[in-house]
Amino acid sequence: MTDIAKAGTFSLGDRTVKRLGYGAMQLAGPGVYGPPKDRDAAIAVLRAAVAQGVDHIDTSDFYGPHVTNQLIREALHPYPDDLVIVTKVGAKRGADASWNPAFSAEELTQAVHDNLRNLGVDALDVVNLRLMFDVHGPAEGAIEAPLTVLADLQRRGLIRRIGLSNATRAQVAEGRRITEIVCVQNQYNLAHRGDDALIDELATAGTAYVPFFPLGGFSPLQSTALSEVAARLGATPMQVALAWLLRRSPNILLIPGTSSLGHLRENLAAADLTLPDDAMVALDGIGAA
C-alpha cells in the first residue's frame, strides 16, 4: 500500500493535512446529479481512501444535491480526529441539473445548515465560498456581501475556517480584508497555468492552493505529450499529472476524485512517483504550448 505521507503535508489554517486528499464529486450520479449507480461502491471508496491515509476530503452539499455529504456521513461518521472535510457553498442545482448562483444571505445560511445536517457535524471544518460570476471560470465581482455572511456564521461557531473557490487574485485580496482565507480552489493543471502567479503568492503567505480537474481541458496534442512521459516512466497520465502538481509548489493540496477503488489506488500511488528533471522539462512544455 502506498504511504501517501511521502507526498508531504501542508496547512489548512491551523490544521495540517497530507498533500494527497480525495474529492467526492464523482460519487454522485451522472453530471454530479442524483444518486450514484452503486451506493455500496461509493461507500467502499470513501472508506478505502481514509484507510489509505487520506485526511482531507473535498465535498459540497450541491453535489447531488445532498448526495455526497450523505454518503460521507454513512461511510465515515463518527469521523476520525485527523480528518478535515472541506465543503463549498454559493451555488445550487436546478431541477434540470443546472448550476446556479446562491449568494443571498438566506441561501448561504441555509447551505451551511444543510451541510451541517447532512455531514452530521456541529461545525464545518472549512467552507469555501464558490464564486459564480461565471460558472466556467473565475470572473471579477465583489465578494464582500456573501463573504461577510460566512464570517458571521464563523463567529457563531458554525464554520471553523473559510476559503474561496473559482476566485481571481483581486477577489482573494478582497477576501483577506474580511477574514482569514485558508485555501483557494481553482482549476489548474499542466495545460491550464493561469494561476501560476497566484500559487506563488499564496505559497509565500503559507496559504493552500487546491487545484481541481488535474486532467481537465487538455488538447489532443497536450494529452499525447503527457501520455508519452507517462509511458516512459511506467505510470498513468493521471499519476504523472498529480506528481507534477506536487512538485510544482509545496502549498498545492490535491483532491483527485474517482468512484473506482482501482483508480483511487492509482491516484494515491502518485506519492511514489518521482519525476526526473527531463520529464519536468517536457511536462512544463505542455503548458507553454
C-alpha positions as CSV (number, residue, x, y, z in Angstrom):
1,M,0.0,0.0,0.0
2,T,1.3,3.5,-0.9
3,D,2.3,5.7,2.0
4,I,0.8,8.9,0.9
5,A,2.6,10.8,3.7
6,K,5.6,10.7,1.3
7,A,3.9,13.4,-0.7
8,G,4.3,15.7,2.3
9,T,1.9,17.8,4.3
10,F,0.6,21.4,4.3
11,S,-1.6,23.6,6.5
12,L,-5.3,24.4,6.1
13,G,-5.4,27.2,8.6
14,D,-4.5,25.7,12.0
15,R,-4.9,22.1,10.7
16,T,-2.2,20.1,8.9
17,V,-3.2,17.6,6.2
18,K,-1.4,15.3,3.8
19,R,-1.0,16.8,0.3
20,L,-2.8,13.9,-1.3
21,G,-6.5,14.0,-0.5
22,Y,-9.8,12.9,-2.1
23,G,-12.6,14.7,-3.9
24,A,-16.1,13.3,-3.5
25,M,-17.8,15.0,-6.5
26,Q,-17.7,11.9,-8.7
27,L,-19.6,9.8,-6.1
28,A,-22.9,11.5,-7.2
29,G,-24.8,10.4,-10.3
30,P,-24.1,11.4,-13.9
31,G,-23.5,15.1,-14.2
32,V,-23.0,15.3,-10.4
33,Y,-26.8,14.9,-10.1
34,G,-28.8,12.3,-8.3
35,P,-27.7,9.2,-6.5
36,P,-24.7,7.0,-7.5
37,K,-25.2,4.0,-9.7
38,D,-23.7,1.8,-6.9
39,R,-24.1,3.2,-3.4
40,D,-22.1,0.4,-1.8
41,A,-19.2,1.0,-4.1
42,A,-19.3,4.7,-3.3
43,I,-19.2,3.9,0.5
44,A,-16.3,1.5,-0.1
45,V,-14.2,4.1,-2.0
46,L,-14.6,6.6,0.9
47,R,-13.7,4.1,3.5
48,A,-10.7,2.9,1.4
49,A,-9.5,6.5,1.0
50,V,-9.4,7.0,4.8
51,A,-7.9,3.6,5.3
52,Q,-5.0,4.5,3.0
53,G,-4.3,7.6,5.0
54,V,-6.4,10.4,3.3
55,D,-7.2,13.1,5.9
56,H,-8.6,15.8,3.6
57,I,-11.9,15.2,1.8
58,D,-13.4,17.8,-0.5
59,T,-17.2,17.8,-1.0
60,S,-20.3,20.1,-1.3
61,D,-23.9,19.8,-0.5
62,F,-24.7,20.9,-4.1
63,Y,-23.1,17.6,-5.3
64,G,-26.2,15.5,-5.9
65,P,-27.6,17.7,-4.3
66,H,-27.0,16.4,-0.8
67,V,-25.8,13.0,-2.1
68,T,-22.0,13.1,-1.5
69,N,-22.4,14.6,2.0
70,Q,-24.9,11.9,3.0
71,L,-22.5,9.2,1.6
72,I,-19.6,10.7,3.6
73,R,-21.7,10.6,6.8
74,E,-22.8,7.0,6.2
75,A,-19.3,5.8,5.3
76,L,-17.2,7.6,7.9
77,H,-19.2,9.0,10.8
78,P,-18.1,9.3,13.6
79,Y,-15.2,10.9,11.8
80,P,-11.5,10.3,12.6
81,D,-10.0,13.1,14.7
82,D,-7.5,13.9,11.9
83,L,-10.0,14.1,9.1
84,V,-10.6,17.5,7.6
85,I,-13.8,17.8,5.5
86,V,-13.9,20.8,3.2
87,T,-17.2,21.9,1.7
88,K,-18.5,24.6,-0.6
89,V,-21.4,27.0,-0.7
90,G,-22.5,29.7,-3.1
91,A,-24.3,27.5,-5.8
92,K,-27.4,25.5,-6.0
93,R,-28.8,23.0,-8.6
94,G,-31.7,23.5,-10.8
95,A,-34.3,20.8,-11.5
96,D,-32.6,20.5,-14.9
97,A,-29.2,19.8,-13.1
98,S,-28.0,23.3,-13.9
99,W,-25.6,25.1,-11.7
100,N,-26.9,28.4,-10.4
101,P,-25.6,31.2,-8.1
102,A,-26.9,31.1,-4.5
103,F,-25.3,34.2,-3.0
104,S,-28.0,35.7,-0.8
105,A,-27.6,35.7,3.0
106,E,-30.6,33.3,3.2
107,E,-29.2,30.9,0.7
108,L,-25.7,30.9,2.2
109,T,-27.1,30.4,5.7
110,Q,-29.4,27.6,4.5
111,A,-26.5,25.9,2.7
112,V,-24.3,25.9,5.8
113,H,-27.1,24.3,7.8
114,D,-27.7,21.8,5.1
115,N,-24.0,20.9,5.2
116,L,-24.1,20.6,9.0
117,R,-27.1,18.3,8.9
118,N,-26.0,16.1,6.0
119,L,-22.5,15.7,7.3
120,G,-23.7,15.2,10.9
121,V,-21.4,17.8,12.5
122,D,-21.8,20.8,14.8
123,A,-19.3,22.9,12.9
124,L,-17.8,22.7,9.4
125,D,-14.0,22.3,9.2
126,V,-13.6,24.5,6.1
127,V,-16.2,26.2,3.9
128,N,-15.2,27.5,0.5
129,L,-17.3,30.3,-1.0
130,R,-17.8,29.2,-4.6
131,L,-17.9,32.3,-6.7
132,M,-20.4,32.1,-9.5
133,F,-19.9,35.3,-11.5
134,D,-19.0,32.9,-14.3
135,V,-19.8,29.2,-13.9
136,H,-16.9,28.1,-16.1
137,G,-14.1,30.0,-14.5
138,P,-13.0,32.9,-12.3
139,A,-14.6,36.3,-13.2
140,E,-14.4,39.6,-11.3
141,G,-17.2,40.7,-9.0
142,A,-17.5,42.0,-5.4
143,I,-17.5,39.3,-2.7
144,E,-17.8,41.4,0.4
145,A,-21.5,40.7,1.0
146,P,-21.5,36.9,0.7
147,L,-18.2,36.5,2.5
148,T,-19.4,38.7,5.4
149,V,-22.3,36.3,5.8
150,L,-19.9,33.4,6.1
151,A,-17.6,35.3,8.5
152,D,-20.7,36.0,10.7
153,L,-21.5,32.2,10.7
154,Q,-17.9,31.6,11.6
155,R,-18.2,33.9,14.6
156,R,-21.3,32.0,15.7
157,G,-19.2,28.8,15.7
158,L,-20.8,27.0,12.7
159,I,-17.7,27.4,10.5
160,R,-14.1,26.9,11.6
161,R,-12.2,28.1,8.5
162,I,-13.1,29.9,5.2
163,G,-11.7,29.5,1.7
164,L,-12.5,30.7,-1.8
165,S,-13.3,28.7,-5.0
166,N,-13.3,29.9,-8.6
167,A,-11.6,33.1,-7.5
168,T,-9.4,35.8,-9.1
169,R,-6.3,37.3,-7.5
170,A,-8.3,40.5,-6.8
171,Q,-11.1,38.5,-5.0
172,V,-8.5,36.7,-2.9
173,A,-7.1,40.1,-1.8
174,E,-10.6,41.4,-1.1
175,G,-11.4,38.3,0.9
176,R,-8.3,38.6,3.1
177,R,-9.5,42.1,4.2
178,I,-12.7,40.4,5.6
179,T,-11.5,37.2,7.1
180,E,-8.6,34.7,7.0
181,I,-8.6,32.8,3.7
182,V,-7.1,29.3,4.4
183,C,-7.3,28.0,0.8
184,V,-8.1,28.9,-2.8
185,Q,-9.6,26.2,-5.0
186,N,-9.4,26.9,-8.8
187,Q,-8.9,24.9,-12.0
188,Y,-5.2,24.4,-12.6
189,N,-3.2,21.7,-14.3
190,L,-0.3,21.1,-16.7
191,A,-2.3,22.6,-19.6
192,H,-4.1,25.4,-17.7
193,R,-1.4,27.6,-16.0
194,G,-3.3,30.8,-15.5
195,D,-2.9,30.8,-11.7
196,D,0.9,30.4,-11.7
197,A,1.5,33.9,-10.1
198,L,-1.4,33.4,-7.6
199,I,0.0,30.0,-6.5
200,D,3.4,31.6,-5.8
201,E,1.8,34.4,-3.9
202,L,-0.2,32.0,-1.8
203,A,2.9,29.8,-1.1
204,T,4.7,32.9,0.2
205,A,1.8,33.6,2.5
206,G,1.5,30.0,3.7
207,T,-1.9,29.6,2.1
208,A,-3.0,26.3,0.5
209,Y,-3.9,26.1,-3.2
210,V,-6.2,23.3,-4.2
211,P,-6.4,22.6,-8.0
212,F,-9.4,20.8,-9.4
213,F,-9.6,19.0,-12.8
214,P,-6.0,17.8,-12.9
215,L,-6.6,16.4,-16.4
216,G,-9.3,18.9,-17.5
217,G,-9.2,20.7,-20.8
218,F,-6.2,19.2,-22.5
219,S,-5.9,19.4,-26.2
220,P,-5.1,16.1,-28.1
221,L,-1.5,17.3,-28.6
222,Q,-1.1,18.1,-24.9
223,S,-2.6,14.7,-23.9
224,T,-0.2,12.9,-26.3
225,A,2.8,14.7,-24.7
226,L,1.6,13.7,-21.2
227,S,0.9,10.1,-22.3
228,E,4.4,9.8,-23.7
229,V,6.0,10.9,-20.5
230,A,3.8,8.5,-18.5
231,A,4.7,5.6,-20.7
232,R,8.4,6.3,-20.3
233,L,8.0,6.4,-16.5
234,G,5.7,3.3,-16.4
235,A,2.9,5.4,-14.8
236,T,-0.6,6.5,-15.8
237,P,-1.1,10.0,-17.2
238,M,-3.1,10.9,-14.1
239,Q,-0.3,9.8,-11.8
240,V,2.1,12.0,-13.8
241,A,-0.2,15.0,-13.8
242,L,-0.6,14.7,-10.0
243,A,3.1,14.2,-9.4
244,W,3.8,17.3,-11.4
245,L,1.3,19.3,-9.3
246,L,3.0,18.0,-6.1
247,R,6.4,19.2,-7.4
248,R,5.0,22.5,-8.8
249,S,4.7,24.1,-5.3
250,P,4.7,22.9,-1.7
251,N,1.4,24.6,-0.9
252,I,-0.6,22.6,-3.5
253,L,-3.1,20.1,-2.0
254,L,-4.6,17.5,-4.3
255,I,-8.1,16.2,-4.3
256,P,-8.4,13.8,-7.2
257,G,-11.8,12.2,-7.4
258,T,-13.0,8.8,-8.5
259,S,-15.8,6.4,-7.9
260,S,-13.5,3.4,-8.5
261,L,-11.3,1.6,-5.9
262,G,-8.8,0.8,-8.6
263,H,-8.5,4.4,-9.7
264,L,-8.3,5.5,-6.1
265,R,-5.2,3.3,-5.5
266,E,-3.7,4.5,-8.8
267,N,-4.2,8.2,-7.9
268,L,-2.8,7.8,-4.4
269,A,0.2,6.0,-5.8
270,A,1.3,9.3,-7.3
271,A,3.0,9.8,-3.9
272,D,5.5,7.1,-5.0
273,L,6.3,8.8,-8.4
274,T,9.5,10.9,-8.6
275,L,9.7,12.9,-11.8
276,P,13.2,13.3,-13.3
277,D,14.3,16.7,-14.4
278,D,14.0,15.9,-18.1
279,A,10.4,14.8,-17.5
280,M,9.7,18.1,-15.8
281,V,11.0,20.0,-18.8
282,A,8.8,18.0,-21.1
283,L,5.8,18.5,-18.9
284,D,6.4,22.2,-18.4
285,G,6.4,22.5,-22.2
286,I,2.7,21.3,-22.2
287,G,1.6,24.5,-20.6
288,A,3.8,26.6,-22.7
289,A,2.3,25.1,-25.8
